[in-house]
Amino acid sequence: MKRIGVLTSGGDAPGMNAAVRAVVRCGLDRGMEVYGIQRGYEGLIEGAIKEMDMSSVGDILHRGGTILRTARSERFKTEEGQKHALNVLSAFGIEGLVVIGGDGSLRGGLELSQRGITVMGLPGTIDNDLGYTDYTIGFDTAVNTVLSAVTNIRDTSSSHERATVIEVMGRHCGDIALYAGLTGGADNILVPEMPFDINKVCKKIIQGKNRGKMHDIIMKAEGVGVDAKELAQMVEERTGKETRVVILAYLQRGGSPTAKDRMLASQTASKAVELLYDDEDSKAIGICGSEIVAYDLEEALSIKRPFDTDLYHLADVLSK
């Protein structure tokens, strides 16, 4: 394979630029032509494609976001849009594609793969919700961003003797809340994978208050079926403790990627280029333990992510 493309799709994640950089430089090192596709699948349909060289990806390793930009494409969800995307790839002579994104982005890549384009999927999402890989690109940075916010919020919460509900991203996966909650010393961690019990939450807050505890941090994943403001109101009514809400939202997506995310992005991107160069079939690339792994793309997307109940129970024990 001599000519490949790379795009970022869906929500941006810290480390996407590191992955783009590695795709371009590893591809060029193997004598391949590498084309950057702007704005994901929408840009692909529009033909927003430009050949990249070494300098195209200079000084981006440490930057959050994505220099290729990203967008969600309703047109690509249609058969007509997918056919148009294939025609554009054919016009540019692009034989293989590296897709950096989450579940929806990789499923878009699967559609192209089933129509004859070799696709290598990289797990670029802060949500950590792809079952075939231990971690996704951007997750570690997002957790550390939340952890930094928790430290600041705790100071104010203690000063005013308040409880604070902190809502974090993750869609239907509670990993950001779990990892940031455990390492940030949250008193309660609410995730969509475990049943929500308001009485348990309030009991722990009251017990802490009786011990002289001045602050309470309730870490809530956005996928939990209760509004953050409603939750705060319930806690305040049942415990008598003033309760505030902090929704971190897009704050979690930005910022310079951690060393762990830069490493994961670089290694998975290098593997993607290697597989394209060797004319392998479409794959989803990730990490298991310390090993970079590649699964059949369709098979990978069928793997369900197990929730780490042991880690959840450890967090509960440590917060007592």
Phi and psi in degrees as GROMACS dihedral restraints (atoms count N, CA, C in turn):
[ dihedral_restraints ]
;  ai    aj    ak    al  type     phi  dphi    fc
    3     4     5     6     1  -114.8    20    10
    4     5     6     7     1   -19.8    20    10
    6     7     8     9     1  -135.5    20    10
    7     8     9    10     1   120.1    20    10
    9    10    11    12     1  -128.4    20    10
   10    11    12    13     1   160.8    20    10
   12    13    14    15     1  -121.6    20    10
   13    14    15    16     1   161.2    20    10
   15    16    17    18     1  -140.5    20    10
   16    17    18    19     1   137.5    20    10
   18    19    20    21     1  -142.6    20    10
   19    20    21    22     1   156.3    20    10
   21    22    23    24     1  -115.3    20    10
   22    23    24    25     1   140.3    20    10
   24    25    26    27     1  -141.4    20    10
   25    26    27    28     1   155.9    20    10
   27    28    29    30     1    76.7    20    10
   28    29    30    31     1  -154.2    20    10
   30    31    32    33     1   -67.6    20    10
   31    32    33    34     1   139.7    20    10
   33    34    35    36     1   -71.4    20    10
   34    35    36    37     1   156.2    20    10
   36    37    38    39     1  -145.0    20    10
   37    38    39    40     1   138.3    20    10
   39    40    41    42     1   -58.8    20    10
   40    41    42    43     1   129.8    20    10
   42    43    44    45     1   110.4    20    10
   43    44    45    46     1   -14.2    20    10
   45    46    47    48     1   -59.8    20    10
   46    47    48    49     1   -41.5    20    10
   48    49    50    51     1   -64.2    20    10
   49    50    51    52     1   -38.0    20    10
   51    52    53    54     1   -62.1    20    10
   52    53    54    55     1   -37.4    20    10
   54    55    56    57     1   -69.5    20    10
   55    56    57    58     1   -43.9    20    10
   57    58    59    60     1   -59.6    20    10
   58    59    60    61     1   -46.1    20    10
   60    61    62    63     1   -56.1    20    10
   61    62    63    64     1   -45.3    20    10
   63    64    65    66     1   -69.3    20    10
   64    65    66    67     1   -38.1    20    10
   66    67    68    69     1   -60.6    20    10
   67    68    69    70     1   -47.7    20    10
   69    70    71    72     1   -64.0    20    10
   70    71    72    73     1   -50.6    20    10
   72    73    74    75     1   -72.9    20    10
   73    74    75    76     1   -35.6    20    10
   75    76    77    78     1   -70.1    20    10
   76    77    78    79     1   -36.6    20    10
   78    79    80    81     1   -64.8    20    10
   79    80    81    82     1   -46.0    20    10
   81    82    83    84     1   -64.0    20    10
   82    83    84    85     1   -36.1    20    10
   84    85    86    87     1   -62.8    20    10
   85    86    87    88     1   -28.0    20    10
   87    88    89    90     1   -93.5    20    10
   88    89    90    91     1     8.0    20    10
   90    91    92    93     1    80.7    20    10
   91    92    93    94     1    17.3    20    10
   93    94    95    96     1   -92.7    20    10
   94    95    96    97     1   155.7    20    10
   96    97    98    99     1   -91.0    20    10
   97    98    99   100     1   135.3    20    10
   99   100   101   102     1  -122.5    20    10
  100   101   102   103     1   129.9    20    10
  102   103   104   105     1  -116.8    20    10
  103   104   105   106     1   129.9    20    10
  105   106   107   108     1   -91.4    20    10
  106   107   108   109     1   132.1    20    10
  108   109   110   111     1  -108.1    20    10
  109   110   111   112     1   121.0    20    10
  111   112   113   114     1   -79.5    20    10
  112   113   114   115     1   145.1    20    10
  114   115   116   117     1    57.6    20    10
  115   116   117   118     1    39.3    20    10
  117   118   119   120     1    60.3    20    10
  118   119   120   121     1  -143.7    20    10
  120   121   122   123     1   -67.6    20    10
  121   122   123   124     1   -28.6    20    10
  123   124   125   126     1   -65.4    20    10
  124   125   126   127     1   -43.3    20    10
  126   127   128   129     1   -66.9    20    10
  127   128   129   130     1   -33.1    20    10
  129   130   131   132     1   -62.5    20    10
  130   131   132   133     1   -46.0    20    10
  132   133   134   135     1   -60.3    20    10
  133   134   135   136     1   -38.3    20    10
  135   136   137   138     1   -81.0    20    10
  136   137   138   139     1    -7.8    20    10
  138   139   140   141     1    76.0    20    10
  139   140   141   142     1    27.4    20    10
  141   142   143   144     1   -81.8    20    10
  142   143   144   145     1    76.0    20    10
  144   145   146   147     1  -130.0    20    10
  145   146   147   148     1   136.3    20    10
  147   148   149   150     1  -142.3    20    10
  148   149   150   151     1   136.5    20    10
  150   151   152   153     1   -67.7    20    10
  151   152   153   154     1   141.3    20    10
  153   154   155   156     1  -114.8    20    10
  154   155   156   157     1   150.9    20    10
  156   157   158   159     1  -128.9    20    10
  157   158   159   160     1  -174.7    20    10
  159   160   161   162     1   -55.9    20    10
  160   161   162   163     1   -42.7    20    10
  162   163   164   165     1   -73.5    20    10
  163   164   165   166     1   -18.0    20    10
  165   166   167   168     1   -61.9    20    10
  166   167   168   169     1   -26.8    20    10
  168   169   170   171     1  -117.4    20    10
  169   170   171   172     1    20.7    20    10
  171   172   173   174     1   -72.8    20    10
  172   173   174   175     1   142.1    20    10
  174   175   176   177     1    61.0    20    10
  175   176   177   178     1    35.0    20    10
  177   178   179   180     1  -119.1    20    10
  178   179   180   181     1    -7.7    20    10
  180   181   182   183     1   -54.9    20    10
  181   182   183   184     1   -38.3    20    10
  183   184   185   186     1   -91.9    20    10
  184   185   186   187     1    -2.3    20    10
  186   187   188   189     1   -92.1    20    10
  187   188   189   190     1   139.8    20    10
  189   190   191   192     1   -78.4    20    10
  190   191   192   193     1  -177.9    20    10
  192   193   194   195     1    70.2    20    10
  193   194   195   196     1  -153.8    20    10
  195   196   197   198     1  -148.9    20    10
  196   197   198   199     1   127.4    20    10
  198   199   200   201     1   -67.6    20    10
  199   200   201   202     1   -21.0    20    10
  201   202   203   204     1   -81.6    20    10
  202   203   204   205     1    -8.5    20    10
  204   205   206   207     1    60.6    20    10
  205   206   207   208     1   169.9    20    10
  207   208   209   210     1  -148.3    20    10
  208   209   210   211     1   157.5    20    10
  210   211   212   213     1  -159.4    20    10
  211   212   213   214     1   158.8    20    10
  213   214   215   216     1   -98.0    20    10
  214   215   216   217     1   139.0    20    10
  216   217   218   219     1  -121.6    20    10
  217   218   219   220     1   110.9    20    10
  219   220   221   222     1   -71.3    20    10
  220   221   222   223     1   -33.2    20    10
  222   223   224   225     1   -63.7    20    10
  223   224   225   226     1   -35.3    20    10
  225   226   227   228     1   -69.7    20    10
  226   227   228   229     1   -19.2    20    10
  228   229   230   231     1   -73.0    20    10
  229   230   231   232     1   -13.6    20    10
  231   232   233   234     1   -93.9    20    10
  232   233   234   235     1   155.2    20    10
  234   235   236   237     1   -62.5    20    10
  235   236   237   238     1   -37.5    20    10
  237   238   239   240     1   -63.2    20    10
  238   239   240   241     1   -42.5    20    10
  240   241   242   243     1   -64.7    20    10
  241   242   243   244     1   -39.1    20    10
  243   244   245   246     1   -68.1    20    10
  244   245   246   247     1   -38.2    20    10
  246   247   248   249     1   -64.5    20    10
  247   248   249   250     1   -39.5    20    10
  249   250   251   252     1   -64.4    20    10
  250   251   252   253     1   -40.7    20    10
  252   253   254   255     1   -62.0    20    10
  253   254   255   256     1   -41.3    20    10
  255   256   257   258     1   -63.6    20    10
  256   257   258   259     1   -39.5    20    10
  258   259   260   261     1   -64.1    20    10
  259   260   261   262     1   -38.0    20    10
  261   262   263   264     1   -66.7    20    10
  262   263   264   265     1   -44.8    20    10
  264   265   266   267     1   -59.7    20    10
  265   266   267   268     1   -40.7    20    10
  267   268   269   270     1   -65.1    20    10
  268   269   270   271     1   -40.6    20    10
  270   271   272   273     1   -62.0    20    10
  271   272   273   274     1   -34.9    20    10
  273   274   275   276     1   -89.5    20    10
  274   275   276   277     1    -3.5    20    10
  276   277   278   279     1    70.0    20    10
  277   278   279   280     1    25.1    20    10
  279   280   281   282     1   -83.0    20    10
  280   281   282   283     1   120.6    20    10
  282   283   284   285     1   -93.2    20    10
  283   284   285   286     1   -27.5    20    10
  285   286   287   288     1  -141.1    20    10
  286   287   288   289     1   155.7    20    10
  288   289   290   291     1  -135.0    20    10
  289   290   291   292     1   133.8    20    10
  291   292   293   294     1  -101.9    20    10
  292   293   294   295     1   119.2    20    10
  294   295   296   297     1  -108.1    20    10
  295   296   297   298     1   122.5    20    10
  297   298   299   300     1  -110.6    20    10
  298   299   300   301     1   112.2    20    10
  300   301   302   303     1   176.8    20    10
  301   302   303   304     1  -169.6    20    10
  303   304   305   306     1   -93.1    20    10
  304   305   306   307     1  -157.3    20    10
  306   307   308   309     1   -57.2    20    10
  307   308   309   310     1   -48.3    20    10
  309   310   311   312     1   -63.6    20    10
  310   311   312   313     1   -38.9    20    10
  312   313   314   315     1   -66.3    20    10
  313   314   315   316     1   -43.2    20    10
  315   316   317   318     1   -69.2    20    10
  316   317   318   319     1   -31.4    20    10
  318   319   320   321     1   -68.6    20    10
  319   320   321   322     1   -33.6    20    10
  321   322   323   324     1   -63.0    20    10
  322   323   324   325     1   -40.1    20    10
  324   325   326   327     1   -63.2    20    10
  325   326   327   328     1   -36.0    20    10
  327   328   329   330     1   -62.6    20    10
  328   329   330   331     1   -38.5    20    10
  330   331   332   333     1   -60.2    20    10
  331   332   333   334     1   -43.3    20    10
  333   334   335   336     1   -67.5    20    10
  334   335   336   337     1   -38.9    20    10
  336   337   338   339     1   -61.1    20    10
  337   338   339   340     1   -40.6    20    10
  339   340   341   342     1   -70.7    20    10
  340   341   342   343     1    -9.6    20    10
  342   343   344   345     1  -109.3    20    10
  343   344   345   346     1    12.9    20    10
  345   346   347   348     1   109.3    20    10
  346   347   348   349     1    -3.6    20    10
  348   349   350   351     1   -95.7    20    10
  349   350   351   352     1   132.2    20    10
  351   352   353   354     1   -76.1    20    10
  352   353   354   355     1   125.7    20    10
  354   355   356   357     1  -123.9    20    10
  355   356   357   358     1   131.5    20    10
  357   358   359   360     1  -111.4    20    10
  358   359   360   361     1   119.0    20    10
  360   361   362   363     1   -97.7    20    10
  361   362   363   364     1   129.2    20    10
  363   364   365   366     1  -109.2    20    10
  364   365   366   367     1   138.3    20    10
  366   367   368   369     1   -80.4    20    10
  367   368   369   370     1    82.7    20    10
  369   370   371   372     1  -102.5    20    10
  370   371   372   373     1    88.7    20    10
  372   373   374   375     1  -161.7    20    10
  373   374   375   376     1   139.9    20    10
  375   376   377   378     1   -72.9    20    10
  376   377   378   379     1   -16.4    20    10
  378   379   380   381     1   -70.9    20    10
  379   380   381   382     1   -23.3    20    10
  381   382   383   384     1    57.5    20    10
  382   383   384   385     1    40.8    20    10
  384   385   386   387     1  -109.7    20    10
  385   386   387   388     1    16.3    20    10
  387   388   389   390     1   -96.9    20    10
  388   389   390   391     1   123.5    20    10
  390   391   392   393     1   -72.0    20    10
  391   392   393   394     1   -20.5    20    10
  393   394   395   396     1   -84.4    20    10
  394   395   396   397     1    -9.4    20    10
  396   397   398   399     1  -127.6    20    10
  397   398   399   400     1   145.8    20    10
  399   400   401   402     1   -64.8    20    10
  400   401   402   403     1   -41.5    20    10
  402   403   404   405     1  -137.9    20    10
  403   404   405   406     1   152.8    20    10
  405   406   407   408     1  -110.0    20    10
  406   407   408   409     1   156.8    20    10
  408   409   410   411     1   -66.9    20    10
  409   410   411   412     1   122.8    20    10
  411   412   413   414     1   107.3    20    10
  412   413   414   415     1   -20.5    20    10
  414   415   416   417     1   -63.6    20    10
  415   416   417   418     1   -47.9    20    10
  417   418   419   420     1   -62.1    20    10
  418   419   420   421     1   -40.5    20    10
  420   421   422   423     1   -63.9    20    10
  421   422   423   424     1   -43.8    20    10
  423   424   425   426     1   -61.0    20    10
  424   425   426   427     1   -42.7    20    10
  426   427   428   429     1   -61.5    20    10
  427   428   429   430     1   -43.6    20    10
  429   430   431   432     1   -67.8    20    10
  430   431   432   433     1   -33.2    20    10
  432   433   434   435     1   -64.6    20    10
  433   434   435   436     1   -44.3    20    10
  435   436   437   438     1   -64.0    20    10
  436   437   438   439     1   -42.3    20    10
  438   439   440   441     1   -59.3    20    10
  439   440   441   442     1   -42.0    20    10
  441   442   443   444     1   -63.2    20    10
  442   443   444   445     1   -41.2    20    10
  444   445   446   447     1   -65.7    20    10
  445   446   447   448     1   -40.4    20    10
  447   448   449   450     1   -59.6    20    10
  448   449   450   451     1   -41.8    20    10
  450   451   452   453     1   -60.0    20    10
  451   452   453   454     1   -43.3    20    10
  453   454   455   456     1   -69.2    20    10
  454   455   456   457     1   -41.8    20    10
  456   457   458   459     1   -65.6    20    10
  457   458   459   460     1   -37.3    20    10
  459   460   461   462     1   -61.0    20    10
  460   461   462   463     1   -39.0    20    10
  462   463   464   465     1   -57.8    20    10
  463   464   465   466     1   -47.3    20    10
  465   466   467   468     1   -70.4    20    10
  466   467   468   469     1   -39.5    20    10
  468   469   470   471     1   -60.7    20    10
  469   470   471   472     1   -40.4    20    10
  471   472   473   474     1   -67.9    20    10
  472   473   474   475     1   -42.0    20    10
  474   475   476   477     1   -60.0    20    10
  475   476   477   478     1   -36.4    20    10
  477   478   479   480     1  -103.1    20    10
  478   479   480   481     1     2.2    20    10
  480   481   482   483     1    53.9    20    10
  481   482   483   484     1    51.6    20    10
  483   484   485   486     1  -112.1    20    10
  484   485   486   487     1   167.4    20    10
  486   487   488   489     1  -104.5    20    10
  487   488   489   490     1   148.6    20    10
  489   490   491   492     1  -132.9    20    10
  490   491   492   493     1   128.2    20    10
  492   493   494   495     1   -92.4    20    10
  493   494   495   496     1   120.4    20    10
  495   496   497   498     1  -110.4    20    10
  496   497   498   499     1   114.9    20    10
  498   499   500   501     1   -97.2    20    10
  499   500   501   502     1   130.3    20    10
  501   502   503   504     1  -121.1    20    10
  502   503   504   505     1   165.8    20    10
  504   505   506   507     1   -79.3    20    10
  505   506   507   508     1  -177.3    20    10
  507   508   509   510     1   136.6    20    10
  508   509   510   511     1    -2.4    20    10
  510   511   512   513     1    53.0    20    10
  511   512   513   514     1  -117.2    20    10
  513   514   515   516     1   -97.0    20    10
  514   515   516   517     1    11.8    20    10
  516   517   518   519     1  -113.7    20    10
  517   518   519   520     1   131.4    20    10
  519   520   521   522     1   -95.9    20    10
  520   521   522   523     1    14.9    20    10
  522   523   524   525     1   -63.9    20    10
  523   524   525   526     1   -39.5    20    10
  525   526   527   528     1   -61.3    20    10
  526   527   528   529     1   -46.6    20    10
  528   529   530   531     1   -62.5    20    10
  529   530   531   532     1   -41.8    20    10
  531   532   533   534     1   -66.2    20    10
  532   533   534   535     1   -51.2    20    10
  534   535   536   537     1   -68.7    20    10
  535   536   537   538     1   -43.8    20    10
  537   538   539   540     1   -71.1    20    10
  538   539   540   541     1   -34.3    20    10
  540   541   542   543     1   -67.9    20    10
  541   542   543   544     1   -44.2    20    10
  543   544   545   546     1   -65.9    20    10
  544   545   546   547     1   -49.4    20    10
  546   547   548   549     1   -76.0    20    10
  547   548   549   550     1   -17.4    20    10
  549   550   551   552     1   -98.5    20    10
  550   551   552   553     1     1.3    20    10
  552   553   554   555     1    70.9    20    10
  553   554   555   556     1    33.7    20    10
  555   556   557   558     1   -63.7    20    10
  556   557   558   559     1   144.5    20    10
  558   559   560   561     1   -79.9    20    10
  559   560   561   562     1   -32.4    20    10
  561   562   563   564     1  -137.0    20    10
  562   563   564   565     1   138.9    20    10
  564   565   566   567     1  -124.4    20    10
  565   566   567   568     1   119.9    20    10
  567   568   569   570     1  -110.5    20    10
  568   569   570   571     1   120.1    20    10
  570   571   572   573     1  -130.1    20    10
  571   572   573   574     1   153.2    20    10
  573   574   575   576     1   -67.2    20    10
  574   575   576   577     1   -19.8    20    10
  576   577   578   579     1   -78.0    20    10
  577   578   579   580     1   -14.5    20    10
  579   580   581   582     1  -122.3    20    10
  580   581   582   583     1   146.2    20    10
  582   583   584   585     1   -63.0    20    10
  583   584   585   586     1   142.3    20    10
  585   586   587   588     1   -90.0    20    10
  586   587   588   589     1   127.0    20    10
  588   589   590   591     1  -130.5    20    10
  589   590   591   592     1   101.7    20    10
  591   592   593   594     1   -64.1    20    10
  592   593   594   595     1   -31.9    20    10
  594   595   596   597     1   -66.4    20    10
  595   596   597   598     1   -39.4    20    10
  597   598   599   600     1   -64.8    20    10
  598   599   600   601     1   -41.0    20    10
  600   601   602   603     1   -61.0    20    10
  601   602   603   604     1   -49.5    20    10
  603   604   605   606     1   -69.7    20    10
  604   605   606   607     1   -35.9    20    10
  606   607   608   609     1   -60.6    20    10
  607   608   609   610     1   -43.6    20    10
  609   610   611   612     1   -64.7    20    10
  610   611   612   613     1   -38.4    20    10
  612   613   614   615     1   -65.5    20    10
  613   614   615   616     1   -43.0    20    10
  615   616   617   618     1   -65.1    20    10
  616   617   618   619     1   -41.3    20    10
  618   619   620   621     1   -62.9    20    10
  619   620   621   622     1   -40.4    20    10
  621   622   623   624     1   -65.6    20    10
  622   623   624   625     1   -39.8    20    10
  624   625   626   627     1   -61.6    20    10
  625   626   627   628     1   -40.7    20    10
  627   628   629   630     1   -66.9    20    10
  628   629   630   631     1   -24.0    20    10
  630   631   632   633     1   -87.0    20    10
  631   632   633   634     1    -1.2    20    10
  633   634   635   636     1    92.6    20    10
  634   635   636   637     1    13.8    20    10
  636   637   638   639     1   -69.1    20    10
  637   638   639   640     1   131.4    20    10
  639   640   641   642     1   -92.2    20    10
  640   641   642   643     1   -26.0    20    10
  642   643   644   645     1  -128.2    20    10
  643   644   645   646     1   159.8    20    10
  645   646   647   648     1  -142.3    20    10
  646   647   648   649     1   128.7    20    10
  648   649   650   651     1  -112.0    20    10
  649   650   651   652     1   121.1    20    10
  651   652   653   654     1  -109.0    20    10
  652   653   654   655     1   110.1    20    10
  654   655   656   657     1   -91.5    20    10
  655   656   657   658     1   117.2    20    10
  657   658   659   660     1  -119.9    20    10
  658   659   660   661     1   124.4    20    10
  660   661   662   663     1   -75.9    20    10
  661   662   663   664     1   145.2    20    10
  663   664   665   666     1   -63.4    20    10
  664   665   666   667     1   -22.0    20    10
  666   667   668   669     1   -79.5    20    10
  667   668   669   670     1    -5.8    20    10
  669   670   671   672     1   -71.2    20    10
  670   671   672   673     1   134.9    20    10
  672   673   674   675     1   -78.6    20    10
  673   674   675   676     1    48.7    20    10
  675   676   677   678     1  -147.6    20    10
  676   677   678   679     1   135.8    20    10
  678   679   680   681     1   -66.3    20    10
  679   680   681   682     1   140.4    20    10
  681   682   683   684     1   -60.7    20    10
  682   683   684   685     1   -39.5    20    10
  684   685   686   687     1   -69.6    20    10
  685   686   687   688     1   -38.4    20    10
  687   688   689   690     1   -64.9    20    10
  688   689   690   691     1   -39.6    20    10
  690   691   692   693     1   -62.0    20    10
  691   692   693   694     1   -45.9    20    10
  693   694   695   696     1   -60.9    20    10
  694   695   696   697     1   -39.6    20    10
  696   697   698   699     1   -65.6    20    10
  697   698   699   700     1   -41.5    20    10
  699   700   701   702     1   -63.5    20    10
  700   701   702   703     1   -42.6    20    10
  702   703   704   705     1   -63.5    20    10
  703   704   705   706     1   -44.7    20    10
  705   706   707   708     1   -64.5    20    10
  706   707   708   709     1   -41.4    20    10
  708   709   710   711     1   -66.8    20    10
  709   710   711   712     1   -35.9    20    10
  711   712   713   714     1   -89.5    20    10
  712   713   714   715     1   -23.1    20    10
  714   715   716   717     1  -110.7    20    10
  715   716   717   718     1   -17.9    20    10
  717   718   719   720     1    76.0    20    10
  718   719   720   721     1     7.6    20    10
  720   721   722   723     1   -99.3    20    10
  721   722   723   724     1   128.5    20    10
  723   724   725   726     1   -57.2    20    10
  724   725   726   727     1   131.8    20    10
  726   727   728   729     1  -131.2    20    10
  727   728   729   730     1   126.5    20    10
  729   730   731   732     1  -109.8    20    10
  730   731   732   733     1   165.8    20    10
  732   733   734   735     1  -122.8    20    10
  733   734   735   736     1   133.6    20    10
  735   736   737   738     1  -126.5    20    10
  736   737   738   739     1   117.8    20    10
  738   739   740   741     1  -106.2    20    10
  739   740   741   742     1   111.1    20    10
  741   742   743   744     1   -75.8    20    10
  742   743   744   745     1   -29.6    20    10
  744   745   746   747     1    47.8    20    10
  745   746   747   748     1  -132.6    20    10
  747   748   749   750     1   -66.4    20    10
  748   749   750   751     1   -13.1    20    10
  750   751   752   753     1   -53.3    20    10
  751   752   753   754     1   -31.2    20    10
  753   754   755   756     1   -74.1    20    10
  754   755   756   757     1   -19.4    20    10
  756   757   758   759     1   -87.1    20    10
  757   758   759   760     1   -22.8    20    10
  759   760   761   762     1   -93.9    20    10
  760   761   762   763     1  -175.4    20    10
  762   763   764   765     1    97.0    20    10
  763   764   765   766     1   161.1    20    10
  765   766   767   768     1   -67.4    20    10
  766   767   768   769     1   130.8    20    10
  768   769   770   771     1   -67.0    20    10
  769   770   771   772     1   147.5    20    10
  771   772   773   774     1   -68.9    20    10
  772   773   774   775     1   166.3    20    10
  774   775   776   777     1   -58.0    20    10
  775   776   777   778     1   -38.4    20    10
  777   778   779   780     1   -63.2    20    10
  778   779   780   781     1   -42.7    20    10
  780   781   782   783     1   -70.4    20    10
  781   782   783   784     1   -37.3    20    10
  783   784   785   786     1   -63.7    20    10
  784   785   786   787     1   -40.6    20    10
  786   787   788   789     1   -65.7    20    10
  787   788   789   790     1   -47.6    20    10
  789   790   791   792     1   -61.3    20    10
  790   791   792   793     1   -43.3    20    10
  792   793   794   795     1   -62.4    20    10
  793   794   795   796     1   -45.2    20    10
  795   796   797   798     1   -65.8    20    10
  796   797   798   799     1   -43.1    20    10
  798   799   800   801     1   -69.9    20    10
  799   800   801   802     1   -43.2    20    10
  801   802   803   804     1   -68.4    20    10
  802   803   804   805     1   -36.9    20    10
  804   805   806   807     1   -66.3    20    10
  805   806   807   808     1   -41.2    20    10
  807   808   809   810     1   -60.5    20    10
  808   809   810   811     1   -41.9    20    10
  810   811   812   813     1   -63.9    20    10
  811   812   813   814     1   -39.2    20    10
  813   814   815   816     1   -61.0    20    10
  814   815   816   817     1   -45.2    20    10
  816   817   818   819     1   -65.0    20    10
  817   818   819   820     1   -42.2    20    10
  819   820   821   822     1   -57.2    20    10
  820   821   822   823     1   -45.1    20    10
  822   823   824   825     1   -68.1    20    10
  823   824   825   826     1   -37.9    20    10
  825   826   827   828     1   -65.6    20    10
  826   827   828   829     1   -43.1    20    10
  828   829   830   831     1   -60.5    20    10
  829   830   831   832     1   -36.0    20    10
  831   832   833   834     1   -86.5    20    10
  832   833   834   835     1     6.4    20    10
  834   835   836   837     1    58.5    20    10
  835   836   837   838     1    39.5    20    10
  837   838   839   840     1   -75.5    20    10
  838   839   840   841     1   163.1    20    10
  840   841   842   843     1   -72.4    20    10
  841   842   843   844     1   169.9    20    10
  843   844   845   846     1   -58.6    20    10
  844   845   846   847     1   137.7    20    10
  846   847   848   849     1  -138.9    20    10
  847   848   849   850     1   157.0    20    10
  849   850   851   852     1  -109.3    20    10
  850   851   852   853     1   129.6    20    10
  852   853   854   855     1  -113.0    20    10
  853   854   855   856     1   137.2    20    10
  855   856   857   858     1  -155.9    20    10
  856   857   858   859     1  -155.1    20    10
  858   859   860   861     1  -136.1    20    10
  859   860   861   862     1   136.3    20    10
  861   862   863   864     1  -129.4    20    10
  862   863   864   865     1   116.7    20    10
  864   865   866   867     1    66.5    20    10
  865   866   867   868     1  -121.0    20    10
  867   868   869   870     1  -109.4    20    10
  868   869   870   871     1     8.7    20    10
  870   871   872   873     1  -104.0    20    10
  871   872   873   874     1   132.4    20    10
  873   874   875   876     1   -77.0    20    10
  874   875   876   877     1   126.6    20    10
  876   877   878   879     1  -122.9    20    10
  877   878   879   880     1   156.9    20    10
  879   880   881   882     1  -136.0    20    10
  880   881   882   883     1   123.3    20    10
  882   883   884   885     1  -112.8    20    10
  883   884   885   886     1   155.5    20    10
  885   886   887   888     1   -51.4    20    10
  886   887   888   889     1   132.3    20    10
  888   889   890   891     1   -57.9    20    10
  889   890   891   892     1   -47.1    20    10
  891   892   893   894     1   -65.9    20    10
  892   893   894   895     1   -41.5    20    10
  894   895   896   897     1   -62.8    20    10
  895   896   897   898     1   -43.0    20    10
  897   898   899   900     1   -59.9    20    10
  898   899   900   901     1   -40.4    20    10
  900   901   902   903     1   -73.9    20    10
  901   902   903   904     1    -9.8    20    10
  903   904   905   906     1   -93.5    20    10
  904   905   906   907     1    -8.4    20    10
  906   907   908   909     1   -78.9    20    10
  907   908   909   910     1   125.0    20    10
  909   910   911   912     1   -85.2    20    10
  910   911   912   913     1   142.4    20    10
  912   913   914   915     1   -86.3    20    10
  913   914   915   916     1   119.3    20    10
  915   916   917   918     1   -75.9    20    10
  916   917   918   919     1   141.7    20    10
  918   919   920   921     1   -84.7    20    10
  919   920   921   922     1   139.3    20    10
  921   922   923   924     1   -83.7    20    10
  922   923   924   925     1    87.0    20    10
  924   925   926   927     1   -67.8    20    10
  925   926   927   928     1   -30.1    20    10
  927   928   929   930     1   -63.2    20    10
  928   929   930   931     1   -42.5    20    10
  930   931   932   933     1   -66.0    20    10
  931   932   933   934     1   -37.8    20    10
  933   934   935   936     1   -63.7    20    10
  934   935   936   937     1   -44.6    20    10
  936   937   938   939     1   -69.8    20    10
  937   938   939   940     1   -33.2    20    10
  939   940   941   942     1   -63.2    20    10
  940   941   942   943     1   -43.0    20    10
  942   943   944   945     1   -60.5    20    10
  943   944   945   946     1   -38.6    20    10
  945   946   947   948     1   -65.8    20    10
  946   947   948   949     1   -42.7    20    10
  948   949   950   951     1   -64.2    20    10
  949   950   951   952     1   -44.6    20    10
  951   952   953   954     1   -70.0    20    10
  952   953   954   955     1   -20.0    20    10
  954   955   956   957     1   -91.2    20    10
  955   956   957   958     1     0.3    20    10
